[in-house]
Amino acid sequence: MDTIPADNFTVELQQLDTTPRAERAKWLLNSPEPPSLWHKLTTLLRDTVSPLGNKLSSSADRPAGSKGGTGTAVCFLQGLFPILKWGRDYKAAQFKNDFMAGLTLASLCIPQSIGYANLAKLDPQYGLYTSVVPPVIYALMGSSREIAIGPVAVVSLLLSAMIQNIIDPSVDPTNYRRLVFTVTFFAGTFQAMFGLFRLGFLVDFLSHAAIVGFMGGAAIVIGLQQLKGLLGIDHFTTKTDVVSVLDAVVKSLHRPWNPLNFVLGCSFLIFILITRFIGRRKRKLFWLPAMAPLFSVILSTLIVYLTKADKHGIKIVKHFKGGLNPSSVHQLQFGSPHVGEAAKIGLICAIIALTEAIAVGRSFASLKGYQLDGNKEMVAMGFMNIVGSLTSCYAATGSFSRTAVNYTAGCETVVSNIVMAITVLVSLLFFTRLLYYTPIAILASIILSALPGLIDLNEAYNIWKVDKLDFLVCIGAFFGVLFGSVKIGLLVAVTISFVKIILNSVRPSTEEQGRLPATYIFRDITQFPMATKITGMLIVRVDSGTLCFANANFIKERILRRVTDENGENTKDRVGVLVLDMSNVMSIDTSAILALEELQKKLTSQGIELAVANPRGSVINKFKSAKFIDKVGAGRVFLTVDDAVDAFLHLRMTGLASC
C-alpha cells in the first residue's frame, strides 16, 4: 500500500472553510446533555401504549367540521377501522370489480378450506367457518386491499403437528377441537399485543432465509401427509417427519388398498396443474386455475354419487355439518391442564401466520404503490383470530395463492373478502349436503396442487449466492422440519440466526483506512486499493454499532495487533498516532470505556498517541461522564477523521519548522 509523505500535504493544510478546526471540536465536546432516564422511559411508554397519539391530536387528521373530543374519537375509529375512511369514497364501479374478484376467490377458497381443515385434523365445515368470520373482521380492520384471508396449509400443519402430541384427534376429537380453538384465541391475543405494543420486531426473529427453508420443508411434509388421502389409507402415522411418513406408506401398501383413490386423485391433480399452466401462459384465462379446484370437487362428487364408487373403496367426506358458525365461547379451555402448551403453540402460530400475512400484504401493496402499516396489520389479524376462536374458526391468515388470484381478478378493496365470505356462507347454508360424497383423494389433490408455490428453489439459490450463513439458516429450517418436526425446524432456524447475530456482535471487524485521492474522504484500504495511508499514522474504524462488554476486549486486541504489525513492517516510519474512527458506534457501555482506557495506556507506553474521531452523541456523553475525555485530552477528540489527520500533520510540520 502506498503512503503519502508529509511534505505533500502543505497545500491540503490550507483551510477550505471559514470555521476553525478547534471550533468544530467544541461543537462535539459541548453537545447537549441527553434526556434523563425517566424522560426516555415515559416517552417510550407513551409511544408504545398510544402509537397514534400524535396523529389523533393533530387537527390535520380530523374530519372537516369536527372539534375537540369528537374529532379525536372519529380519528381513532378511522384508525382502528380503516373501512370508515375509504368507505365514504367507495364507488359502484369498484364494487363491480370486487364482486367478480370475490366470486372468483370463493371458487378457490371453498375446496381449499375443506382440504386445509382435513390437514388440521378437523371436520370440513371448520375450514369453511374460517373463511367466513375472519375475512369479514379483517375487511373492517385491515389495511391491505388485496390480501385474501382464510385457512392456509402451513398453519393447518402447525396446528395438527403440535396439538396431536397433546390430544389425539382420532381418539378424542371433541377435546382436540376445543384445544384448537383455545390455541387460536392465544394466537390472536399475541398478534393483537404485537401490534398494540409495537412488538413486531419479534416476528423478525424468523429471517427471510428461515421462512424460505421452513416453507419448503413444510410443503414436502404436507405433501407426504396427503398420501393418506391420495392412496385411501386407513391407518397412518401421526408423526410428520419424512422417515415416519414414508415408513407408514410402505407398511400400508402391504395391506389391502384400493387403487381407485389414487387414480381419481392423480387424474384431477393433473387437470388442476394443467389449468394452472394455461392460466400462467394466458393471463386472460386467470379464472381457469381459480375455478379448477371447485370444478374438480363438483365433478368428482357427481361421479362418486352416480357410480356409487364409495361402495367400491373410494373414501368420501361423509360428515359435513352446514349452517351458520356456531358459538365456541364455551369450548375455550382456559382451565385445562394443557393451557400452557396451548399458549406456546399459539405464540408459534401467531408468529408464523403474521410473517406470511405481512410478507404477502407488502408484496402486493408494493405492486399497487401504497404502504402497509405493519402494526395495524397485526392488530387486525389478532382481532380476527380472537373473534374467530369464539365462532368455531381456527387460526387464519393471508394466503399467497388466493391473494394472487384476488389481485389478478381485479379486486379494488377488501370488499372482495366480504363477497367471498358471503358466498362461502351461502354454501354452508344450502350446499353442504351435496358435498357428502366428495372424495378425500380430491381434497388431497387440491392441497398438493397448491404446494409448489411454497417451494422457492430460485430464492434458496439466491440466498446461497449472497450469504452462506443465511443459506445455513435456510437448510437448517428445511431439514429440521423434514427429518424432525415443525417445532424442531423453527428451533434450528432461530438458533442458527441467533448464533449468527452473536458472532457478528462479539467478533466485529476493524478496518484500516486511507485517504482517497484528491479528496478529504477516508475509506477502507482493502475495499479501495487506491486509498493511501498517512505516514506515521494508523487510522482504524470499528465496524460495530455497539461497543460493549461482549466485544470490547476483542476489538482492543485487534487494534493492538494492527499497531504491532504496522510497526513491524515499517522500521523507518513507525506509527506515532492511532486515530480511532467511531462513526459506526451508536452505543457504548462501561466495559468498553475501560477497554479504551487500557488501550490508551498501552499505546502511551509505546510512545503512540490516541485520537478519537466522530463519536456519536450518546458515545461522547458517556465519555464525558466517565472522564475519558480528560484522560485522552480534549485536544485529541475530533469531529472528523480529516480533522484529526490535519491536526497531527500540522503539529508535525510545526515541529519540523521549529527544528
C-alpha positions as CSV (number, residue, x, y, z in Angstrom):
1,M,0.0,0.0,0.0
2,D,1.4,3.4,-1.0
3,T,2.0,6.2,1.6
4,I,1.9,9.9,1.2
5,P,4.9,11.9,2.6
6,A,4.0,14.7,5.0
7,D,5.6,17.3,2.6
8,N,2.9,16.7,0.0
9,F,0.2,17.9,2.4
10,T,1.3,21.5,2.6
11,V,-1.3,22.6,0.1
12,E,-4.0,20.4,1.7
13,L,-3.4,22.0,5.1
14,Q,-5.0,25.2,3.8
15,Q,-8.4,25.8,5.4
16,L,-11.1,25.5,2.8
17,D,-13.8,26.5,5.2
18,T,-14.2,29.5,7.5
19,T,-14.7,27.5,10.7
20,P,-11.5,26.6,12.5
21,R,-10.9,23.0,13.4
22,A,-10.8,23.8,17.1
23,E,-14.3,25.3,16.9
24,R,-15.7,22.2,15.2
25,A,-14.2,20.1,18.0
26,K,-16.0,22.3,20.6
27,W,-19.3,21.6,18.8
28,L,-18.7,17.9,19.6
29,L,-17.5,18.4,23.1
30,N,-20.2,20.8,24.1
31,S,-23.1,18.8,22.7
32,P,-26.4,19.0,24.7
33,E,-26.9,16.6,27.6
34,P,-29.0,13.5,26.7
35,P,-32.6,13.2,28.1
36,S,-32.9,11.7,31.5
37,L,-33.7,8.1,32.0
38,W,-37.1,8.9,33.3
39,H,-37.9,11.0,30.2
40,K,-36.8,8.2,28.0
41,L,-39.0,5.7,29.8
42,T,-42.0,7.9,29.8
43,T,-41.6,8.7,26.1
44,L,-41.2,5.0,25.3
45,L,-44.3,4.1,27.3
46,R,-46.3,6.9,25.7
47,D,-45.3,5.9,22.2
48,T,-45.9,2.2,22.9
49,V,-49.3,2.5,24.6
50,S,-50.6,5.3,22.3
51,P,-48.8,5.0,19.0
52,L,-51.5,7.1,17.3
53,G,-51.4,9.8,19.9
54,N,-49.8,12.5,17.8
55,K,-52.0,11.7,14.8
56,L,-55.2,11.8,16.9
57,S,-54.4,15.2,18.4
58,S,-53.4,16.7,15.1
59,S,-56.1,18.9,13.5
60,A,-54.9,17.9,10.1
61,D,-56.2,14.4,10.6
62,R,-59.6,15.5,11.9
63,P,-62.6,15.4,9.6
64,A,-63.9,18.8,8.4
65,G,-66.3,20.4,10.9
66,S,-65.3,18.2,13.8
67,K,-64.0,19.7,17.1
68,G,-62.2,18.6,20.2
69,G,-63.0,15.2,21.5
70,T,-65.5,14.3,18.8
71,G,-62.8,14.7,16.1
72,T,-60.4,12.7,18.1
73,A,-62.9,9.9,18.6
74,V,-63.6,9.9,14.9
75,C,-59.9,9.7,14.0
76,F,-59.4,6.9,16.5
77,L,-62.3,4.9,15.0
78,Q,-60.9,5.6,11.5
79,G,-57.5,4.4,12.6
80,L,-59.0,1.3,14.1
81,F,-61.4,0.6,11.3
82,P,-59.9,1.9,8.0
83,I,-63.1,1.0,6.1
84,L,-64.8,4.0,7.8
85,K,-62.3,6.3,6.0
86,W,-62.1,4.9,2.5
87,G,-65.6,3.6,2.5
88,R,-67.0,7.1,2.1
89,D,-65.5,7.3,-1.3
90,Y,-66.4,3.8,-2.4
91,K,-67.8,3.7,-6.0
92,A,-70.2,1.3,-7.7
93,A,-67.5,0.6,-10.4
94,Q,-65.2,-0.6,-7.6
95,F,-67.9,-2.9,-6.2
96,K,-68.3,-4.5,-9.6
97,N,-64.7,-5.4,-9.7
98,D,-64.7,-6.5,-6.1
99,F,-67.8,-8.6,-6.6
100,M,-66.3,-10.5,-9.5
101,A,-63.0,-10.9,-7.7
102,G,-64.8,-12.2,-4.6
103,L,-66.8,-14.8,-6.5
104,T,-63.6,-16.0,-8.2
105,L,-61.9,-16.1,-4.8
106,A,-64.7,-18.1,-3.3
107,S,-64.5,-20.7,-6.1
108,L,-60.9,-21.4,-5.0
109,C,-61.4,-20.8,-1.3
110,I,-64.2,-23.4,-0.8
111,P,-62.3,-26.5,-1.9
112,Q,-59.1,-25.3,-0.3
113,S,-60.7,-24.6,3.0
114,I,-62.2,-28.1,3.1
115,G,-58.8,-29.6,2.3
116,Y,-57.0,-27.5,4.9
117,A,-59.5,-28.4,7.6
118,N,-58.7,-32.0,6.8
119,L,-55.0,-31.2,7.1
120,A,-55.7,-29.6,10.5
121,K,-57.5,-32.9,11.6
122,L,-60.8,-31.0,11.8
123,D,-64.2,-31.7,10.2
124,P,-64.5,-30.0,6.8
125,Q,-67.1,-27.4,7.9
126,Y,-64.5,-25.7,10.2
127,G,-62.4,-24.8,7.2
128,L,-65.4,-23.1,5.7
129,Y,-66.3,-21.4,9.0
130,T,-62.7,-20.0,9.0
131,S,-63.4,-18.5,5.6
132,V,-66.5,-16.6,6.8
133,V,-65.8,-14.7,10.0
134,P,-62.1,-13.8,9.9
135,P,-62.3,-12.3,6.3
136,V,-65.1,-10.0,7.4
137,I,-63.3,-8.8,10.6
138,Y,-60.2,-8.2,8.6
139,A,-62.1,-6.2,6.0
140,L,-63.2,-3.9,8.7
141,M,-59.8,-3.5,10.4
142,G,-57.1,-4.4,7.9
143,S,-55.2,-2.0,5.6
144,S,-54.3,-4.3,2.7
145,R,-56.6,-4.1,-0.3
146,E,-55.6,-7.3,-2.0
147,I,-54.9,-9.9,0.7
148,A,-57.2,-12.9,0.9
149,I,-57.9,-14.2,4.4
150,G,-58.6,-17.8,5.4
151,P,-57.0,-21.1,6.4
152,V,-53.6,-21.9,4.9
153,A,-51.6,-25.0,4.6
154,V,-48.7,-24.2,6.8
155,V,-50.7,-23.0,9.8
156,S,-53.0,-26.0,9.4
157,L,-50.0,-28.3,9.5
158,L,-48.6,-26.4,12.6
159,L,-51.8,-27.0,14.5
160,S,-52.2,-30.6,13.7
161,A,-48.5,-31.4,14.2
162,M,-48.2,-29.8,17.6
163,I,-51.7,-30.3,19.1
164,Q,-51.9,-34.0,18.3
165,N,-48.9,-34.5,20.5
166,I,-51.2,-33.4,23.4
167,I,-54.5,-34.9,22.4
168,D,-55.0,-37.5,19.7
169,P,-57.8,-36.3,17.3
170,S,-58.7,-39.8,16.3
171,V,-59.2,-40.8,20.0
172,D,-60.7,-37.6,21.4
173,P,-61.9,-35.3,18.6
174,T,-64.0,-33.1,20.8
175,N,-61.2,-32.0,23.2
176,Y,-58.8,-31.8,20.3
177,R,-61.2,-29.3,18.6
178,R,-61.6,-27.3,21.8
179,L,-57.8,-27.1,22.2
180,V,-57.6,-25.9,18.6
181,F,-60.0,-23.0,19.4
182,T,-58.0,-22.2,22.5
183,V,-54.8,-22.1,20.6
184,T,-56.4,-19.8,18.0
185,F,-57.5,-17.5,20.8
186,F,-54.0,-17.3,22.2
187,A,-52.6,-16.8,18.6
188,G,-55.0,-13.8,18.1
189,T,-54.2,-12.4,21.5
190,F,-50.4,-12.5,20.8
191,Q,-50.9,-10.9,17.4
192,A,-53.0,-8.1,18.8
193,M,-50.4,-7.5,21.5
194,F,-47.6,-7.4,19.0
195,G,-49.5,-4.6,17.1
196,L,-50.8,-2.6,20.1
197,F,-47.4,-2.6,21.9
198,R,-45.3,-2.3,18.7
199,L,-43.6,-5.7,19.3
200,G,-43.4,-6.5,15.6
201,F,-39.7,-7.0,15.9
202,L,-40.4,-10.4,17.4
203,V,-41.7,-11.5,14.0
204,D,-38.3,-10.6,12.5
205,F,-36.6,-13.3,14.6
206,L,-37.7,-15.5,11.7
207,S,-35.5,-14.2,9.0
208,H,-36.3,-14.4,5.3
209,A,-33.9,-17.3,4.8
210,A,-35.6,-19.2,7.7
211,I,-39.0,-18.7,6.2
212,V,-37.9,-19.9,2.8
213,G,-36.4,-23.1,4.3
214,F,-39.3,-23.6,6.7
215,M,-41.9,-23.2,3.9
216,G,-40.1,-25.6,1.6
217,G,-39.8,-28.3,4.3
218,A,-43.4,-27.8,5.4
219,A,-44.6,-28.1,1.8
220,I,-42.9,-31.5,1.5
221,V,-44.3,-32.7,4.8
222,I,-47.8,-31.5,3.8
223,G,-47.4,-33.3,0.5
224,L,-46.4,-36.6,2.2
225,Q,-49.3,-36.2,4.6
226,Q,-51.7,-36.2,1.7
227,L,-50.6,-39.7,0.7
228,K,-53.0,-40.9,3.2
229,G,-56.0,-39.4,1.3
230,L,-54.5,-40.0,-2.1
231,L,-53.9,-43.7,-1.5
232,G,-57.0,-44.2,0.7
233,I,-55.0,-45.4,3.7
234,D,-57.0,-46.1,6.9
235,H,-54.2,-46.3,9.4
236,F,-51.5,-43.6,9.2
237,T,-48.8,-42.3,11.5
238,T,-49.4,-39.1,13.5
239,K,-45.7,-38.1,13.1
240,T,-44.8,-35.5,10.5
241,D,-41.1,-36.4,9.8
242,V,-40.4,-37.8,6.3
243,V,-38.9,-41.1,7.6
244,S,-42.0,-41.9,9.7
245,V,-44.4,-41.0,6.9
246,L,-42.7,-43.0,4.3
247,D,-42.4,-45.9,6.6
248,A,-46.2,-45.7,7.3
249,V,-46.8,-45.6,3.5
250,V,-44.7,-48.6,2.8
251,K,-46.3,-50.6,5.5
252,S,-49.8,-49.6,4.3
253,L,-49.0,-50.8,0.8
254,H,-48.5,-54.3,2.1
255,R,-52.1,-54.3,3.3
256,P,-55.2,-54.3,1.0
257,W,-55.8,-50.9,-0.5
258,N,-57.9,-49.6,-3.4
259,P,-56.0,-48.0,-6.3
260,L,-59.2,-46.2,-7.4
261,N,-58.5,-43.5,-4.9
262,F,-55.0,-42.9,-6.3
263,V,-56.3,-42.9,-9.9
264,L,-59.1,-40.5,-9.2
265,G,-56.9,-38.1,-7.1
266,C,-54.0,-38.1,-9.7
267,S,-56.4,-37.5,-12.6
268,F,-57.8,-34.4,-11.1
269,L,-54.3,-33.3,-9.8
270,I,-53.0,-33.4,-13.4
271,F,-56.1,-31.5,-14.5
272,I,-55.6,-28.7,-11.9
273,L,-51.9,-28.4,-12.8
274,I,-52.7,-28.2,-16.5
275,T,-55.2,-25.4,-15.9
276,R,-52.6,-23.6,-13.8
277,F,-50.1,-23.8,-16.6
278,I,-52.6,-22.5,-19.1
279,G,-53.5,-19.6,-16.7
280,R,-49.9,-18.6,-16.4
281,R,-49.3,-18.7,-20.2
282,K,-52.5,-16.7,-20.9
283,R,-53.3,-14.0,-18.4
284,K,-56.8,-13.6,-19.7
285,L,-57.7,-17.1,-18.6
286,F,-56.7,-16.4,-15.0
287,W,-60.1,-17.6,-13.9
288,L,-59.4,-21.1,-15.2
289,P,-56.9,-22.3,-12.5
290,A,-59.1,-20.5,-9.9
291,M,-62.2,-22.4,-10.9
292,A,-60.4,-25.7,-11.5
293,P,-60.4,-26.9,-7.8
294,L,-64.2,-26.2,-7.3
295,F,-64.9,-27.8,-10.7
296,S,-62.9,-30.9,-9.6
297,V,-64.9,-31.2,-6.4
298,I,-68.2,-30.9,-8.1
299,L,-67.3,-33.3,-10.9
300,S,-65.7,-35.9,-8.7
301,T,-68.6,-35.7,-6.2
302,L,-71.0,-36.2,-9.0
303,I,-69.0,-39.2,-10.4
304,V,-68.9,-40.9,-7.0
305,Y,-72.6,-40.3,-6.4
306,L,-73.7,-41.6,-9.8
307,T,-71.4,-44.6,-9.8
308,K,-71.8,-45.5,-6.1
309,A,-68.0,-45.6,-6.0
310,D,-68.0,-45.2,-2.2
311,K,-69.3,-48.8,-2.1
312,H,-66.2,-49.9,-4.1
313,G,-63.5,-48.4,-1.9
314,I,-63.5,-44.7,-2.7
315,K,-63.1,-42.8,0.6
316,I,-65.5,-39.9,0.9
317,V,-66.0,-37.0,3.4
318,K,-69.4,-38.1,4.8
319,H,-69.6,-35.9,7.9
320,F,-70.3,-32.4,6.8
321,K,-72.4,-30.1,9.0
322,G,-73.8,-26.9,7.4
323,G,-75.4,-23.8,8.8
324,L,-74.1,-20.6,10.4
325,N,-70.9,-20.6,12.5
326,P,-71.9,-21.8,16.0
327,S,-70.6,-20.1,19.0
328,S,-67.5,-21.8,20.6
329,V,-67.1,-19.5,23.6
330,H,-67.9,-22.3,26.0
331,Q,-65.3,-24.6,24.2
332,L,-62.3,-22.5,25.1
333,Q,-60.3,-24.4,27.7
334,F,-58.6,-21.8,30.0
335,G,-58.9,-24.1,33.0
336,S,-57.4,-27.1,31.1
337,P,-54.1,-28.6,32.3
338,H,-52.9,-28.1,28.7
339,V,-53.4,-24.3,28.7
340,G,-49.7,-23.6,29.0
341,E,-49.0,-25.8,25.9
342,A,-51.8,-24.1,24.1
343,A,-50.3,-20.7,24.8
344,K,-46.9,-21.9,23.5
345,I,-48.4,-23.3,20.3
346,G,-50.5,-20.1,19.9
347,L,-47.3,-18.0,20.1
348,I,-45.6,-20.1,17.3
349,C,-48.7,-20.0,15.1
350,A,-49.1,-16.2,15.7
351,I,-45.5,-15.5,14.5
352,I,-45.7,-17.8,11.5
353,A,-49.1,-16.5,10.5
354,L,-48.0,-12.9,10.8
355,T,-44.8,-13.5,8.9
356,E,-46.7,-15.0,6.0
357,A,-49.5,-12.4,6.0
358,I,-47.3,-9.3,6.3
359,A,-45.0,-10.6,3.6
360,V,-47.9,-11.3,1.3
361,G,-49.6,-8.0,2.0
362,R,-46.5,-5.9,1.5
363,S,-45.6,-7.7,-1.8
364,F,-49.0,-6.8,-3.4
365,A,-49.1,-3.4,-1.7
366,S,-45.8,-2.5,-3.5
367,L,-47.3,-3.5,-6.8
368,K,-50.2,-1.1,-6.2
369,G,-47.9,1.7,-4.9
370,Y,-49.1,2.1,-1.3
371,Q,-47.6,1.5,2.1
372,L,-48.8,-1.2,4.5
373,D,-48.8,-0.4,8.2
374,G,-47.4,-3.5,9.9
375,N,-48.7,-2.7,13.4
376,K,-52.3,-2.2,12.1
377,E,-52.0,-5.5,10.2
378,M,-51.0,-7.2,13.4
379,V,-53.9,-5.7,15.3
380,A,-56.4,-6.7,12.5
381,M,-55.0,-10.2,12.3
382,G,-55.2,-10.6,16.1
383,F,-58.8,-9.4,16.5
384,M,-60.0,-11.5,13.6
385,N,-58.5,-14.7,15.2
386,I,-59.8,-13.8,18.6
387,V,-63.3,-13.3,17.2
388,G,-62.8,-16.4,15.0
389,S,-61.9,-18.6,18.1
390,L,-65.3,-17.6,19.5
391,T,-67.2,-18.6,16.4
392,S,-65.8,-22.1,15.7
393,C,-62.9,-20.9,13.5
394,Y,-59.3,-21.9,13.7
395,A,-56.2,-19.8,13.0
396,A,-56.5,-17.8,9.8
397,T,-54.0,-15.6,7.9
398,G,-53.3,-14.3,4.4
399,S,-52.9,-16.8,1.7
400,F,-50.4,-16.1,-1.1
401,S,-52.1,-18.3,-3.7
402,R,-55.6,-16.8,-3.1
403,T,-54.2,-13.3,-2.8
404,A,-52.6,-13.7,-6.2
405,V,-56.0,-14.9,-7.6
406,N,-57.7,-11.9,-5.9
407,Y,-55.2,-9.5,-7.4
408,T,-55.3,-11.0,-10.9
409,A,-59.1,-11.0,-10.8
410,G,-59.0,-7.2,-10.5
411,C,-60.0,-6.6,-6.8
412,E,-60.1,-2.9,-5.8
413,T,-60.6,-3.2,-2.0
414,V,-61.1,-5.7,0.8
415,V,-64.7,-5.8,-0.1
416,S,-63.8,-8.8,-2.2
417,N,-63.1,-10.7,1.1
418,I,-66.7,-9.8,2.2
419,V,-68.1,-11.1,-1.1
420,M,-66.1,-14.3,-0.7
421,A,-67.3,-14.7,2.9
422,I,-70.9,-14.3,2.0
423,T,-70.5,-16.8,-0.9
424,V,-69.0,-19.3,1.5
425,L,-71.8,-18.7,4.0
426,V,-74.4,-19.3,1.3
427,S,-72.6,-22.6,0.5
428,L,-72.7,-23.6,4.2
429,L,-76.4,-22.8,4.4
430,F,-77.6,-24.6,1.2
431,F,-75.0,-26.8,-0.4
432,T,-73.1,-28.7,2.2
433,R,-75.3,-31.8,1.8
434,L,-74.2,-32.1,-1.8
435,L,-70.6,-32.5,-0.6
436,Y,-71.3,-35.6,1.4
437,Y,-69.9,-37.8,-1.5
438,T,-66.8,-35.6,-2.1
439,P,-63.8,-38.0,-2.4
440,I,-61.0,-37.4,0.1
441,A,-58.5,-38.0,-2.7
442,I,-59.7,-34.9,-4.4
443,L,-59.1,-32.8,-1.3
444,A,-55.6,-34.3,-1.2
445,S,-55.0,-33.4,-4.8
446,I,-56.2,-29.8,-4.3
447,I,-53.7,-29.4,-1.4
448,L,-50.9,-31.0,-3.4
449,S,-51.6,-28.6,-6.3
450,A,-51.1,-25.6,-4.0
451,L,-47.7,-26.8,-2.6
452,P,-45.3,-25.9,-5.5
453,G,-45.8,-22.3,-4.7
454,L,-44.4,-22.9,-1.2
455,I,-41.1,-24.3,-2.5
456,D,-38.9,-21.5,-3.8
457,L,-35.7,-23.0,-5.3
458,N,-34.7,-19.8,-7.0
459,E,-34.8,-17.8,-3.8
460,A,-32.8,-20.6,-2.0
461,Y,-30.2,-20.4,-4.7
462,N,-30.1,-16.6,-4.4
463,I,-29.6,-16.9,-0.7
464,W,-26.7,-19.3,-1.3
465,K,-25.1,-16.8,-3.7
466,V,-25.5,-13.8,-1.4
467,D,-24.9,-15.1,2.1
468,K,-23.6,-18.6,3.0
469,L,-24.6,-18.2,6.7
470,D,-28.1,-17.3,5.7
471,F,-28.2,-20.4,3.5
472,L,-27.2,-22.4,6.5
473,V,-30.3,-21.0,8.3
474,C,-32.4,-21.9,5.3
475,I,-31.3,-25.5,5.0
476,G,-31.3,-25.9,8.8
477,A,-35.0,-25.0,8.9
478,F,-35.7,-27.2,5.9
479,F,-34.1,-30.3,7.2
480,G,-35.3,-29.6,10.7
481,V,-38.9,-29.7,9.5
482,L,-38.3,-32.6,7.1
483,F,-36.5,-35.0,9.4
484,G,-37.6,-33.7,12.8
485,S,-40.8,-31.8,13.3
486,V,-42.2,-28.4,12.7
487,K,-41.1,-27.3,16.2
488,I,-37.5,-28.6,15.6
489,G,-37.3,-26.8,12.3
490,L,-38.3,-23.5,13.8
491,L,-35.9,-24.0,16.7
492,V,-33.0,-24.8,14.4
493,A,-33.7,-21.8,12.3
494,V,-34.0,-19.4,15.2
495,T,-30.9,-20.9,16.9
496,I,-28.7,-20.5,13.9
497,S,-29.9,-17.0,13.4
498,F,-29.1,-16.1,16.9
499,V,-25.6,-17.7,16.6
500,K,-25.1,-15.6,13.5
501,I,-26.1,-12.4,15.3
502,I,-23.9,-13.2,18.3
503,L,-20.9,-14.0,16.1
504,N,-21.3,-10.7,14.3
505,S,-21.7,-8.8,17.6
506,V,-18.8,-10.3,19.6
507,R,-16.4,-10.6,16.6
508,P,-16.8,-7.4,14.7
509,S,-14.3,-6.3,12.1
510,T,-11.9,-3.4,12.2
511,E,-10.9,-1.5,9.1
512,E,-7.7,0.3,8.4
513,Q,-8.4,3.5,6.4
514,G,-6.6,5.6,3.9
515,R,-7.4,8.8,2.1
516,L,-9.0,8.6,-1.4
517,P,-7.0,10.6,-4.0
518,A,-7.9,14.3,-4.3
519,T,-10.5,14.1,-1.5
520,Y,-10.8,14.5,2.2
521,I,-12.6,11.1,2.4
522,F,-11.1,8.2,4.3
523,R,-12.1,4.6,3.4
524,D,-11.1,1.0,3.9
525,I,-7.8,0.3,2.1
526,T,-8.9,-3.2,1.3
527,Q,-12.1,-2.1,-0.4
528,F,-10.4,0.8,-2.1
529,P,-6.9,-0.1,-3.1
530,M,-6.3,3.4,-4.4
531,A,-6.7,4.8,-0.9
532,T,-3.3,5.9,0.6
533,K,-2.1,5.6,4.2
534,I,-0.7,8.6,6.1
535,T,2.9,8.3,7.1
536,G,3.3,7.7,10.8
537,M,-0.5,7.4,11.4
538,L,-2.8,4.4,11.7
539,I,-6.5,5.1,11.2
540,V,-8.8,2.3,12.3
541,R,-12.6,2.2,12.1
542,V,-14.7,0.0,14.4
543,D,-17.4,-1.8,12.3
544,S,-19.9,-2.4,15.1
545,G,-23.0,-0.4,16.1
546,T,-22.4,-1.4,19.7
547,L,-19.2,-1.3,21.7
548,C,-19.8,-3.3,24.8
549,F,-18.6,-5.9,27.3
550,A,-19.1,-8.7,24.7
551,N,-16.7,-7.3,22.0
552,A,-14.6,-4.5,23.7
553,N,-11.6,-6.6,24.6
554,F,-11.7,-8.4,21.2
555,I,-11.6,-5.0,19.4
556,K,-8.8,-3.7,21.7
557,E,-6.6,-6.8,20.9
558,R,-7.3,-6.4,17.2
559,I,-6.2,-2.8,17.3
560,L,-3.0,-3.5,19.2
561,R,-2.2,-6.3,16.8
562,R,-2.6,-3.9,13.9
563,V,-0.3,-1.5,15.6
564,T,2.3,-4.2,16.2
565,D,2.1,-5.5,12.6
566,E,2.4,-1.9,11.2
567,N,5.5,-1.1,13.3
568,G,7.0,-4.5,12.4
569,E,6.7,-3.8,8.7
570,N,7.9,-0.2,8.8
571,T,11.1,0.2,10.8
572,K,11.6,3.7,9.4
573,D,8.2,5.4,9.7
574,R,6.8,4.0,12.9
575,V,3.2,4.6,13.9
576,G,3.1,7.6,16.2
577,V,-0.6,8.3,16.2
578,L,-3.7,6.0,16.2
579,V,-6.9,7.6,15.1
580,L,-9.9,5.6,16.2
581,D,-12.9,6.3,13.9
582,M,-16.1,5.7,15.9
583,S,-18.6,6.9,13.3
584,N,-20.3,3.5,13.3
585,V,-20.5,3.1,17.1
586,M,-24.1,4.0,18.2
587,S,-23.8,3.0,21.8
588,I,-21.1,2.1,24.4
589,D,-21.0,0.7,27.9
590,T,-18.7,1.0,30.9
591,S,-16.8,-2.2,30.0
592,A,-15.9,-0.7,26.6
593,I,-14.8,2.6,28.1
594,L,-12.5,0.7,30.4
595,A,-11.1,-1.2,27.4
596,L,-10.4,2.0,25.6
597,E,-8.6,3.4,28.7
598,E,-6.4,0.3,28.8
599,L,-5.8,0.7,25.0
600,Q,-4.7,4.3,25.6
601,K,-2.4,3.3,28.4
602,K,-0.7,0.6,26.3
603,L,-0.3,2.9,23.3
604,T,1.2,5.6,25.5
605,S,3.7,3.2,26.9
606,Q,4.8,2.6,23.3
607,G,5.0,6.3,22.6
608,I,1.8,6.3,20.5
609,E,-0.9,9.0,20.9
610,L,-4.6,8.0,20.7
611,A,-7.2,10.3,19.0
612,V,-10.9,9.7,18.7
613,A,-12.8,10.9,15.6
614,N,-16.5,11.3,15.1
615,P,-18.0,9.8,18.2
616,R,-21.9,9.9,18.2
617,G,-23.9,11.9,20.7
618,S,-24.6,9.0,23.1
619,V,-21.0,8.0,23.0
620,I,-19.5,11.4,23.6
621,N,-21.9,12.0,26.5
622,K,-20.8,8.7,28.2
623,F,-17.1,9.7,27.5
624,K,-17.7,12.9,29.4
625,S,-19.5,11.2,32.3
626,A,-16.7,8.6,32.6
627,K,-13.9,11.3,32.5
628,F,-12.5,9.6,29.5
629,I,-12.1,12.9,27.6
630,D,-9.9,14.2,30.5
631,K,-7.7,11.1,30.2
632,V,-7.3,11.3,26.5
633,G,-7.3,15.1,26.3
634,A,-9.9,17.4,24.8
635,G,-7.5,18.2,22.0
636,R,-7.5,14.6,20.9
637,V,-11.2,14.4,20.1
638,F,-12.2,15.4,16.6
639,L,-15.4,15.9,14.6
640,T,-14.0,14.0,11.6
641,V,-11.1,11.8,10.6
642,D,-9.8,14.5,8.3
643,D,-9.7,17.0,11.2
644,A,-7.6,14.5,13.2
645,V,-5.2,13.9,10.4
646,D,-5.0,17.6,9.7
647,A,-4.2,18.4,13.4
648,F,-1.4,15.9,13.8
649,L,0.1,16.8,10.4
650,H,0.0,20.4,11.5
651,L,1.8,19.6,14.7
652,R,4.4,17.6,12.8
653,M,5.0,20.4,10.4
654,T,5.3,22.9,13.3
655,G,7.8,20.6,15.0
656,L,9.9,20.3,11.8
657,A,9.8,24.1,11.4
658,S,11.0,24.7,14.9
659,C,13.9,22.3,14.3
